[in-house]
Amino acid sequence: MFVGEFILVHQYKNNGYNIVMDVNSGSIHVVDDLVYDMIDILSREDVYKRIRHTAGENDTGIASYDEISDIFNEKISGYTEDKVREAYNEICELIKEDILFSEDTYEDIVIDFKKRKTFVKALCLHISHDCNLSCKYCFAQEGEYHQNKRELMSYETGKRALDYLIENSGSRRNLEVDFFGGEPLMNFEVVRRLVEYGRSIENKYDKNLRFTLTTNGVLLNDEILDFANKEMSNLVLSIDGRKEIHDRMRPFRGGQGSYDAIVDKFKKAAESRNQMNYYVRGTFTRHNLDFPKDVMHLADLGFEQISIEPVVAPPEADYSIRKEDVPYILEQYDVLAKELLKRREEGKPVNFFHFMIDLEGGPCVIKRLSGCGSGTEYLSVTPSGELYPCHQFVGNEEFRLGDVWNGIQNTAVRDEFKLCNVYAKEKCRDCFARFYCSGGCAANAYNFSGDINGAYETGCQLQRKRTEVAIMMKAAMAGGINEENTSDDVTDVDDI
């Protein structure tokens, strides 16, 4: 890896592939052994400065092979000089195209983030601060969110929240509304009425409302499913995987497991949506570090859209992920990737949320720098109409922004979130995954470091691994270099 003031290149080997990431341009190169080793040599800051600042006969600003051949003579053996020269010239072409050793052109963009006008594009409506399960890892405390009371959102409050969204959305046409909890189906009649109201005002304001429902499935029935299939752009179905894993962490309040009560409903929901526009979402803990088995269990049940995410919990919790668990988890991501590739080859593809990565378009520059938009573009609304930066901050009065009647009054916190970006986070500045995670979760950073611009180190380690594995899978699906690395060419996969 070369880390300079403006340049960052990351190299790694995974599943037989030699992968080179040019972080600033977003270009990904799958290369043979010779090119991989040469880039590693050139990535040394002193060597790279030599090839860029040597005064050669060419006018490209890059030293010719003859001018720096001594570098390779000392460090590379087993290849003919013609091969080494050819490989160097290929690397020079990538440099000229600004897709290798490219400079960072983004940092200046963030300077005026605090001044930029932001518009709300998404609301997380806490339609219910109550739940019919007692999940052990629940950050929402069975829906109470540290507020020591259970309550349901009224139709009037929800209606005002939708009006607030439209009033503060500026020129944005596509707006998102997530019905969240607790368990939102405990307040389904209000969900139904709010969707009806939203649809009644879309044309008037030239907006397109996309609704999402997140549910544990206990109350899901045919009537609700029919409604969801008509009105919900996405369904998030909470299930942790194998029955014994799910029942251990997601029991009813009486302690009995909930797996049998929901699994067939979820299978029906997935099929009714043609295996699209939903995902089953689970959490793995220290009790199931072999979480690929849970992913495969869900895949064997017929689910094709799957997310199993690591628990984020206080260190004292018996189920929390500990520092010593991380190496094993990293290995498990490799295990999972190979199994998913195998299933794809067999004609049984499964989309795993954390391995889904867009190397062609991806998010705009602002999103790459600032992430989910919590506290600015994305807000959570409590049953009483209070506004918070996101669902994980609800109940922490320090982060209460205002309410849907009076708008954002705590502008200091809003401005703090405006400035939350990868350049404000010291640990992100030289991280190769920074433009893929956009600095990670602000709530996790705050909970583990006391600062939304801090870092949750365990989460960072897992994110870096997931990024590497996701890119490897893209290379594998694109053909890339074969597993024996016999190709002499550089293969770019950034246009996959």
N, C-alpha and C positions, 0 to 999 in steps of 0.2 A: 504494500500500500504506500502510495506517495501522498503525503499531506503537506501541502505548501500553503501559502497565504490564500491562494485562490483555487488550487487544483487538488482534486481528490480522485484517486483510482483505487478500486478494490478488486483483488484477485482471490479466487478460491477454486478448489476442486470438489466436485460432488457427483457421485454416481457415475464416474468415468468421464465427466465433462470438465474441461478447463475453461473457466468463465472469468471474463474481465469486464468489470463495470466501470464506465466513465460516469461518475456520479453527477457532475454538473449538466452534461448534455442528456443524460438518461440513456445513452447508448449501451447496449450489451453486446459483447463479442464472445463467441465460442471459438476457441483457437486450438491449434495443435501444440505439442509440447515445446517445440522450438520457439514459437512466437510467445507462448506463455512465459518461458524463462527469460526471453529478451525483454519483454515488458517489465518483468520483475527487476531486471538490472537497470533499465531506464527509469524505473520509478524511484530510484535513489535520488534525492534532491540534488546532490552534487553532480551526478551523471546527467540528469535531465537538464540542468542549467548549462552543462557543457554542450549538449547537442542543440540547444536552442540559441546559444550565444556564440558559438564558434563561427568565425567569419569564413564562410566557404565561397565557392565559386557560384553556387546557385543563389537565387534571390528569394528563396522560400522561407528563410529564417531558420532552416533546419540543416544541421550538419550532414554532409554526404557520408556514405558508408566509409569511404577511404579515410576521412578525417577522424573517425572515431573507432575504427576497426580494432584498435588495440584493446579497447574495453572488452570486446567479445572474445578476442584471442585468449585473454586471461581467464575467462569464466565459462566459455562454452566449448565443449568438445564433442566429437562423435558425428559432426556434420561437415560437409564440404563447404568451402568458402562461398561457392555459388549459392548454396542453400541459405547460408547465414545472410548473405547480401540480399537475397530475394526476400527473406523474412523481414529484414530491417526496412527495405523499401516499402513493403506492405504496411508496416507500422507507420512509416512516414506519411503514407497516403491517408491513413486514419487521422493523424495529427493535422494534416492540411485541411481535411474536411471538418475539423473541429469536433470530432466524435471520439477522440482519445486525448487525454491530458487537456481537456477544455477548461477554460477559466470560468469562475463563478460570476455570473452576471446578475444574480438575484438580490444580493444583500442590500444594494442601494434601494430596492423597491420597498423594503420594510420600514425605511426611515419615517415615512409619513403615514404609517398605518393608523396612528392615533387620530389623524386628521381626516381619514377617509370616511365618507358617509356610508354607513352600513344599513342594510334593510333586512328585516326578518323574513326568512324563507321557510322556516319549519318550527312547529310547536310540538312538544311532547305533552299531551294532555293527561294529567294524572286523574283519570276518570273515577278511580277508586283507590282510596287509601285504606284498603281492607283486602284480605286474601283468605282463601279457603284452604291453603296449604301452609306448612310451617317449614319452609326450606331452611336448612341449617346455615347456609352461606349467604342468606339474603341480606343485601346491604340496606334494603328497605324495611327491615324489621317487621315482616309480615304485613307490609303496607303502611305502617305508622310513620316511617321516615323521621324517627327521633322526636316526633311531636306528641307522643303519648296519647294519641286519639285516632280512632278510626272514623273515616267520613267518606261520603260519596260526593262527587261533583254534581251540582244542580244543572239543569238544562240552561237556566239563565246565565250562570257563570260560564258554561261552555260556549254558549252563543256569543257572549261578550268576548271570549277568547278568540273565536273565529273572526269576529269583527276586527279585533285588535290586529290579528295577523294580516288581514287584507289592508287595513289602514296603514300599516307599517311595512308593507312589502314593496313599496316603490313601483318600479316598472317590471319587477319579476312577475312572470305569468304562472309558472309552475310552483305550487306551494305544497308543503308536506305537513301532514297531521298524523301523529302516532297516538293511538289510544293505548294508554299504559296504566300500570298499577304499581303495587297490588295486583289484583286480578280484575281487569276491566269488564269482564262478562258478569261480574256481580252488579254492574250498573248498565246492563245492556240496553235497556229502554232509552236511557239518555244518549248512549252511543248512536242508536238508531235515529233518534230525533235530531241529533247534531249533524249526522251525515245528510239527512233530509234538508236541514237548513242550509248546510254548505252547498248542496247541489242547487238550491233555489236562488243563490246569489252569485254563482260562478259567472254566468253570462253577463249579469248586470255590471260586474267589475272586470270582465275579461280576464278571469283567473281560472286556473285548472287545479283543483284540489285533489291531491293524491293521499288517500287514507291508508294507514297501516294499523293492524291489530296485533298486539302481543298478548298471548294467552297461555295459561297452563293447561287448558283443555278440559278441565273438570266439568264445566258447565256447557261445553260445546255440544250442540245438537244439530239436527238437520235444518231446522229453521234458521239458526244463527249461521250455519255454514252456507246456506243458500244466499243469505244476505251478504256475507263476507265475499262470496264469489262474485257477486254483482257489484259491490261497492268498494272493496278493499284492494288496493293495488298490490299489497303485499301482506302475507301472514307470517308471523313469527311464532313458532310452536315450541314450547319449552319442554325438552326431554333430554336426560343426561346420558342415555345409551343403554347398556345392559340393565336388565331388571334389578339385579341386586345393587348395582351402583346407583341407579335412579331412586330406588326406594329408600336407600340409606340416607340420601341427602335431600330428597323432596317428598317427605311424608305428609299425610294429613295431620291436623293438630292432635289427633288422638294417637299418632305414632304409626298408624298403618301406612303401607306404601301406596303410591298413587299410579304406578306404572300401568297396572291392568285397567285402571279407570280411563286412561287416555290414549293408549297406544293405537288401538283400532280406530279411534276417532281421527287421530293424526294421519294414519295411513289413508283413510277415506278422504281427508282434506287434501292431501298431496295428490292423490289420483284425480280428484274432482277439479284440480287446477292444472291438470296435465303435466305434473311435475315441474311447474314453472311458477314464478312469482310467489314463492314462499321459501322459508327454510326452517328446518328443525334446529333449535339452538340449545346446546348443552354446556355444562361447565365441568371441567375436570379438576380434581383436587389431589391432595397427597394420597388419598385412598385409591385413586385409579390413575397413577402415573403412566400406566399402559393404555392410555386413552385411545390409541389407534384401534384397539379392540372394540371400543364403544362406537367409533366412527364406522367400522366395518359391520358392527351389529345393526346400526341404523341403515347402512347401505343394503344389507341382506334383507331388511324389512321392506325394501323398495324405495326408500327415500333417496333422492338424487341431489338435493340441495341441503348441505349439512354444515353446521358450525359447532365445533366443540372448543370452548375457550378456557384458558387457565383461570382458576379462581384468584381473586384479589382479596386478601383477608389479612387481619392482624396477625403478626407472627405467633402470638400465643395460641391461636386456634389450632386444634389438633389436625385439621384438614388443610391448613395453609401450606403453600409451597415454600420450601426452605432452600437456602443457598446450595446445600449439598444435593438437592434434587435436580438442579438445573442441567448438569451434564447428561443425566439419563433422559430428561425431557427432550433435549436437543437430538439425541439419538432416535427418540421415538418419532420426531418429525421426519427424519430420514426414512424410518420404517414405513410410516404412513405414505410418504410420497411414492416410494417404490410400489406399494400395494395399489395405490390409485392409478399409477401408470400401467400396471399390469391389468387392472380392470378395464382401463380405457382400451388397451390393445385387444381385450376380449370382447369389446363392444358393449361394456357395461360402465359407461362413464359416470363419475360422481363429482360434483363440484363441492370442494371443501373451501369454505369462506376465506380462510387465511391464506390459501394458496391461489386465490383469484387475483390476478395482477394484470393491469393493462399497460403493455409496453409500447403501444402505438400512440394512443391518445392520452389516456389518463386524465387526472384532474388538472384544472387550470393552474397557472403559476401561484395565484393567491391561495388556493386550496393546498397546494404542495407546501407552501410556507406556513400557513396558519392552521391547517387541520379542519376539524369538524365545524368550526364556527360557533362553538358554545359561548354563551354570554353576549353574542352579537347577532349572528344570523339564526342561531338555534337557541330556543328557550324552553324551559319547562314551566308548566302551569299547575299549581296545586289545586285541590278541590275547592279551596276558598278563593282562588284567583291570583295567588301570589306568583311572582315571576322569579325564577332562579336560572343560573347559567345552563344547567342541565340536570337530569334526574338524580345524579349522584351528589349534587350539592344541596338538594332539597332538605330542609330542616336545619341547615347551618345558617343562622341569622346573619352571619358576617357576609354571606353571599346573596342575601335577599336583594333583588334589584328593584322591586316595585310591585305593581299589580296591573291587571288587565284594564282597570278603570282609569288609572292615573298614569300608566306607562312606566318607563324606567326613570326612577328618581335617584338611585344610587349610581350616578354616572362614573364615579371613581372606579368601582369594580368593573363596570362595563368597559371603561378605557383600559383597565389592566388586562382584560381579556382580548381587547383589540391588539395589544402589543405582545400577546402570547404567540410566539412563532419560533421556528427552528434557530433563528439567529439570536433570539433572546435567551435560549436555553444553552448554557455553556457546554453541556455534554452532547448536544446535537451537532455542534459546529464541525467536528471532524468525523462524524458518523456516516458511513456509506448508505445507511437506510433512511436518512433523514427525510428525503423527499417521498418515501413510500409510507412512512407512518406520520409524517408532518409534525413530528415532535411528540407523538403519543397522546395519551389521555391526560388532560389537565387535572381531573379529579384524582387520578392515581398519583400524579406528581405531587399534588398538594397533600394527600393523605400520608405519603411516605417521606416527604421532604419539607412539608410546611410551606411550599411555594408552588404556584401553578407553573412556574418556569423552571422548576426543579426536575428531578427524574426519579422514576421507579425502576431501579437498576435491573431487577429480575425481569420486569416487563420488557426492558430494552434488550436484554440478552435473547429473550424468546422472539422478539420482533426481528432482530437481525437474522436469526436462524430461519425464521419463516420467509423472510425476503429472499435469502439465498436459495432455499428449497423451491420457492415459487418460480424463481427465474430459471433454475435448473429444469423444472418441469416444462416450462415454456420451450427451453432449448431442446428437450427430449421430444416434445410434440412437433417441433418444427423440423426435426431431423438432425440439425446441428452437426457436430463432428461425431463420428461413430465412437463406440465405447473404447475401441483400441486406439483412438486418436491418430488414425493413419492419414488423415487428410493434411495437405500442406497449406490449405487456405484458411484465411480468417472468415468466419461465418458470423454475419451480423444478425441478431435476432430481435433488434429493437423495433422492427416493423411487423412482428407477429400479430 
